[in-house]
Amino acid sequence: MFFFASSEDLQNFTQNELEALAQVIHDTDSEEEVGGEADISDESEGIEEDNHNSNSEQEMSEQEENGEVEGEQYSDSDDVPLSVLVANEGQYVGKDKKTIWYKTYPRSKSTKPRSKNIIKILPGPKQCARDITDEISAFTKMFNDEMVEHIIQCTNLEISRVQPNSDRVRDAKNVTKSEMLAFIGLLFLSGAKKQNHTHFLELWTKDGTGSEIFQSYQRFLFLLANIRFDNKITRHERRQTDKLAAVRFILDKFVNNCKKNYSVGEFMTIDEMLIAFRGRCSFVQYIPNKPAKYGLKVFVLCDAQTFYVSNLELYCGKQADGPYNQSNTPTAIVHRLLEEQKLSNRNLTCDNWYSSYPLALELLQDKITFIGTLKKK
């Protein structure tokens, strides 16, 4: 990992550093074509890699490990400003021939913390979440009554459509709030007990191997097949501009609840995760280096210490022209996820797929410091 400093910081060099600079300039003028054509050929023969590969390459070459490479070398014909030819140990000149990268963090002579590192909004539950006392009250903060009522309304619309064709009338009745909460609770229970790969009917066995709390699997199967999160009648029109029309309302409500109930700490992290899924969906992703390999990709902003999810964005590819047509570049994703955290003096850590020098400068303007891994090139 390298740290950078702008050319304006070079004005603060000591007398010894300036003397070393003058010595390097003298040595550079006396050398013959140092690293001229070799650097150009190495760069032109580079292998193009997938920009979604977030595996960090922090290993150093043998020359770097032996201390033989102090930075990029330039020929006499290169138009190099004198300020970039720095020979201090642990400093490297960037490809733009202006940026100085430090192998170790450049310590400040002042012991007073910088203003950009002082957070004023303390981490922890916000005022609206101070009344949480148990798991149920915490769940209702994230999955509130408005979301439950919306699911019940959309599910009953679907039930009314399929009721005439149902063989069992009692299993095709409208769902109530208590029954819907019980249905969601059973789904959570099966996930908590790692029963997601268990054969469905084994959950209802009466020989002691099943779960006693599971009752009436016909009704459970009926709700599982007919639960809806939007009005299916108007879905086709909404899907013209939004691929997530089927879950947009519930997803936005959940994300807003995550933002308003908890304030993240001073250290944040952005990365992608893959939710295992192999159903029919136009934006299912295949990522071979993930455990699930197939699934839905989600970009997540979370607290680096408590792992609380503060913001998330479901990747669905390129949207049609409309309010949901947004850029999917790493920089744009970071700015959207950090919309609520700007001017908060917090720190963000990302892998090399997001890391870039322009992004670090843009975040610094928003009073967010940045740490990111980089590849050797």
ABEGO torsion letter per residue (X at the ends): XBBBBBAAAAAABBAAAAAAAAAAAAAAAABBGBGBAAAAAAAAABBBBBAABABBBABBBAAAAAGABAEBBBBAABBBBAAABBABBGBBBBAAGABBBBABBBBBABABBBAAABBABBBEBBAAAAABABAAAAAAAABBAAAAAAAAAAAAAAAAAAAAABABAAAABBBBAAAAAAAAAAAAAAAAAGAAABBAAAAABAAGABBAABBGAAAAAAAAAABBABBAAAAAAAAAABAAAAAAAAAAAAAAAAAAABBBBABBBBBBBBBBBABBBAABBBBAABAAGBEBBBBBBBBAAAGBBABBBBBAEBBBBEAABBBABAAAAAAAAAAAABGAGBBBBBBAAABBAAAAAAAAAAGBBBBBBBBAX
